[in-house]
């Protein structure tokens, strides 16, 4: 696989994971677990603390306040909870994309838009943290083309825009 323009070999056996460089030497310190792989960085964890790791520079950056990744999340950014149990989104370098103020975030594979939930109300935001609706809707329904938001008898439809390039490696 390519990460930051360099070739690496990702190996996994049982619960053990490692990343090897072109000389088959381990790039990671042994005690780090690989959580997510992006084009230029990895998200690692160790003892309940998350880090963004650049294999090219061999640098670890602690993701301060980030407590828990959302399980089974395939969105092209890092979605999870902070120490105050609010959801937000970070990019591969650990920079905040969506603030940690939401009760939940629902993403859709291949789409730039996502649903945010706050105080039992829903709204839609995109990958640039541009609110596409206010967080005032009672429910939402997702289909192939987008998200239908419902508030009483009012509805609003937000069309999905496709992610141009996937920002992570499956």
Residue pairs with C-beta under 8 A, 6 or more apart in sequence:
1 7
1 8
1 9
1 10
1 37
1 169
2 8
2 39
3 37
3 38
3 39
3 40
3 41
3 42
3 55
3 56
3 169
4 39
4 40
4 41
4 54
4 55
4 56
5 56
6 21
6 22
6 55
6 56
7 22
8 19
8 20
8 21
8 22
8 27
8 55
9 19
9 20
9 24
10 17
10 18
10 19
10 20
10 34
10 37
11 17
11 18
11 19
11 20
12 18
17 33
17 34
18 26
18 27
18 28
19 26
19 27
19 28
19 34
19 42
19 55
20 26
20 27
21 27
21 55
27 55
27 58
28 34
28 44
28 53
31 46
31 47
32 44
32 45
32 46
32 51
32 53
33 44
33 45
33 46
34 42
34 43
34 44
35 42
35 43
35 44
35 45
35 50
35 69
36 42
36 43
36 69
36 78
36 168
37 43
37 168
37 169
38 92
38 167
38 168
38 169
39 92
39 167
39 168
39 169
40 54
40 56
40 92
40 93
41 52
41 53
41 54
41 55
41 92
41 93
42 52
42 53
42 55
43 50
43 51
43 52
43 53
43 63
43 69
43 78
43 92
44 50
44 51
44 52
44 53
44 60
45 51
48 67
49 62
49 63
50 62
50 63
50 66
50 69
50 80
51 60
51 61
51 62
51 63
52 60
52 61
52 63
52 92
52 93
52 94
53 59
53 60
53 61
54 61
61 93
61 94
63 78
63 90
63 94
65 82
65 83
65 100
66 78
66 80
66 81
66 82
66 90
66 94
67 80
67 81
67 82
67 83
67 85
68 80
68 81
69 78
69 79
69 80
70 79
70 80
70 81
70 87
70 105
73 79
73 80
73 107
74 107
74 109
74 170
75 89
75 107
75 109
75 114
76 127
76 163
76 166
76 167
76 168
77 89
77 90
77 91
77 92
77 97
77 127
77 167
77 168
78 89
78 90
78 91
78 92
78 94
79 87
79 88
79 89
79 105
79 107
80 87
80 88
80 90
81 87
81 88
81 100
82 88
82 100
84 100
86 100
86 101
86 102
86 103
87 100
87 102
87 103
87 104
87 105
87 116
88 96
88 97
88 98
88 99
88 100
88 101
88 102
88 105
89 96
89 97
89 98
89 105
89 114
89 129
90 96
90 97
91 97
91 167
92 167
92 168
97 127
97 128
97 129
98 105
98 114
98 116
98 125
98 129
99 129
101 118
102 116
102 117
102 118
103 117
103 118
103 119
103 120
104 116
104 117
105 114
105 115
105 116
105 117
106 114
106 115
106 117
107 114
108 114
108 142
108 147
108 160
110 160
110 162
110 163
111 160
111 161
111 162
111 163
112 126
112 127
112 128
112 160
112 161
112 162
112 163
113 124
113 125
113 126
113 127
113 132
113 146
113 147
113 158
113 160
113 161
114 124
114 125
114 126
114 127
115 122
115 123
115 124
115 140
115 142
115 147
116 122
116 123
116 124
116 125
116 135
117 135
118 135
119 135
121 135
121 136
121 137
121 138
122 135
122 137
122 138
122 139
122 140
122 149
123 131
123 132
123 133
123 134
123 135
123 136
123 137
123 149
124 131
124 132
124 133
124 140
124 147
124 149
124 158
125 131
125 132
126 132
126 161
127 163
132 158
133 149
133 156
133 158
136 151
137 149
137 150
137 151
137 156
138 150
138 151
138 152
139 149
139 150
140 147
140 148
140 149
140 150
141 147
141 148
141 150
142 148
145 159
145 160
146 157
146 158
146 159
146 160
147 157
147 158
147 160
148 155
148 156
148 157
149 155
149 156
149 157
149 158
